[in-house]
Amino acid sequence: MSDLGRDYETSLDPKRRRRDGVHYTPRDVADELVERAFAAHRRTIASGAPFSVCDPTCGAGVFLLAAADALVAAGRTPFDALACLRGMDIDPDALEVARAELLGWAHVHGVEAGEQELPFDLFVGDALNDAWPEDGRLDVVVGNPPFGGQLAGATVRDESAVAGAARILGRPAGYTDTAGVLLVRALDAVRAGGSVVFVQPLSVLGSRDGAMVRDLVSDALESIWIPDDQLFDAAVSVCAPVLRKPTATESVADSQVIPTWTELAAEAMGVPSMRLNGAPLSSLADCTAGFRHEFYDVAAATVERGSAGSESADFPKLITVGLIDPAKLLWGTRAARIAGTTFAEPVVDVAKLSKPFELRKRPKLLVATQTRVIEAVADYDGMLWPSVPVISVLPHTDEAGTLDLLLAALIAPPASVWAARQAAGTARSPGAVRLSATQLEQLPLPTDRELWIKGSDQLRAGQLTTAVRTLTSAYGLSENEQTVVLEWWTLRSKRRKRQGKTAGL
Ligand SMILES: C[S@@+](CC[C@H](N)C(=O)[O-])C[C@H]1O[C@@H](n2cnc3c(N)ncnc32)[C@H](O)[C@@H]1O
């Protein structure tokens, strides 16, 4: 984004910014996405043939500027590059900023035509309801559309958005994000063989609300771009599906296996690919996670250890996700925040619970979710109490050693890789692994029992680094796979961030 764009964005009333999803894109991100959008069109661009690139919610025009530079770099004259650009936005003032930016660009590039003769097109328009420039014939749509749920609102403007979205999707949009609706619309606006790269909330990859959008554009999905960091101040993790509208022959000959959104997301996030053949964890244990209502029940029964009566055996330690590290319990060394209250040593007064939840008092493993790698600890005497959403792994037998073996299987790097691949893009942020009890029951176990036991002994002896090596071998991977998996796990573990000293949910 340029200074002009930034100044304009910050001058807007925050309410208006929220309503119209105004979060302008950093220039380096626009460059990267334009590069991906142009990849399939290098030859046309180099040939000098007519070419059109549109950002239908262009704001101050950062994608148009990035496209102009990319076209010049590919051999077009500056005048010709400007002739390829189409921009639209609902905000006429933003378009004036975009116009000023393009005039400045033309000047810097020595384009001598007067303002009126410059060949780019900028339109004021509503991308949900109005025709787009060169609608249906565009070569490329690239941009960062507004995010948000304004489709669920009730003002006159929202009503027209709701109607426009329903027309685009061919059914009521429900909770579908505006950005998703515009992704579907963008695919409609390009010609067969045309490309779309449109920033989306990361949730489009896995959420139930994103399913309609995924269905409607899946045939065109080529890859997914996922950035490392938070790019926009909207505090939302983003991605950008890279779409190319199939041509008639491609649609007919479409017999190849289309990779799923999850597979492409895993690739974009650099999660190694491997095959695991072991029996599922459910052959040795069941997994369960508490429900939301249980969280509040338990929170109300949580007290500080040392308070009246709380030394008794009936007061198990309360364990939040933040109190679990790989094979290491942090209870008592780190404070925990539970329903707004900070506890140094939280314990549960079981007598105060509305239901007994006896299950929790069995020996088990406790597994955190939304962490960078799988983090789990063993509860040998059943005196740890999982706070929602911690998952409990309950072995089928009390046989000594089973708990240690299960812990070892979970701490093993291939388990984290497997989980990250299963649910790629569905966690709150790209760096987190989302786990559910049902999914964990499917986790393949190690195949080499001897190495599995050895790794489990090393883990019990506190030798985490040695144990993860042994356990990676226990999963029966090739040498090469082992190296890649270990590297991935080590990098992810190092970047495990614990901000502050309090561990909440
Ligand atoms: C996330 S900003 C991105 C702007 C620009 N593409 C960029 O990346 O810097 C979204 C833009 O969409 C515009 N907008 C919101 N609703 C719109 C609509 N229905 N039709 C066209 N533009 C819209 C806003 O005015 C804003 O400029």
PDBQT file of the ligand as one rigid body, heavy atoms in Angstrom, charges set to zero:
ROOT
HETATM    1  C1  LIG A 601     -10.220  -5.192   2.033  1.00  0.00    +0.000 C 
HETATM    2  S1  LIG A 601     -10.401  -3.668   1.165  1.00  0.00    +0.000 S 
HETATM    3  C2  LIG A 601      -9.243  -3.967  -0.093  1.00  0.00    +0.000 C 
HETATM    4  C3  LIG A 601      -8.991  -2.880  -1.042  1.00  0.00    +0.000 C 
HETATM    5  C4  LIG A 601      -7.931  -3.197  -2.076  1.00  0.00    +0.000 C 
HETATM    6  N1  LIG A 601      -8.370  -4.307  -2.919  1.00  0.00    +0.000 N 
HETATM    7  C5  LIG A 601      -6.630  -3.559  -1.401  1.00  0.00    +0.000 C 
HETATM    8  O1  LIG A 601      -6.330  -4.751  -1.356  1.00  0.00    +0.000 OA
HETATM    9  O2  LIG A 601      -5.921  -2.688  -0.885  1.00  0.00    +0.000 OA
HETATM   10  C6  LIG A 601     -11.982  -3.899   0.480  1.00  0.00    +0.000 C 
HETATM   11  C7  LIG A 601     -12.463  -2.814  -0.444  1.00  0.00    +0.000 C 
HETATM   12  O3  LIG A 601     -13.745  -3.241  -0.899  1.00  0.00    +0.000 OA
HETATM   13  C8  LIG A 601     -14.582  -2.121  -1.047  1.00  0.00    +0.000 C 
HETATM   14  N2  LIG A 601     -15.960  -2.633  -1.031  1.00  0.00    +0.000 N 
HETATM   15  C9  LIG A 601     -16.718  -3.030   0.017  1.00  0.00    +0.000 A 
HETATM   16  N3  LIG A 601     -17.909  -3.504  -0.416  1.00  0.00    +0.000 NA
HETATM   17  C10 LIG A 601     -17.893  -3.418  -1.772  1.00  0.00    +0.000 A 
HETATM   18  C11 LIG A 601     -18.803  -3.773  -2.795  1.00  0.00    +0.000 A 
HETATM   19  N4  LIG A 601     -19.992  -4.289  -2.501  1.00  0.00    +0.000 N 
HETATM   20  N5  LIG A 601     -18.449  -3.556  -4.078  1.00  0.00    +0.000 NA
HETATM   21  C12 LIG A 601     -17.253  -3.005  -4.398  1.00  0.00    +0.000 A 
HETATM   22  N6  LIG A 601     -16.353  -2.657  -3.465  1.00  0.00    +0.000 NA
HETATM   23  C13 LIG A 601     -16.648  -2.865  -2.176  1.00  0.00    +0.000 A 
HETATM   24  C14 LIG A 601     -14.199  -1.225   0.100  1.00  0.00    +0.000 C 
HETATM   25  O4  LIG A 601     -14.548   0.120  -0.178  1.00  0.00    +0.000 OA
HETATM   26  C15 LIG A 601     -12.669  -1.458   0.140  1.00  0.00    +0.000 C 
HETATM   27  O5  LIG A 601     -12.006  -0.519  -0.660  1.00  0.00    +0.000 OA
ENDROOT
TORSDOF 0
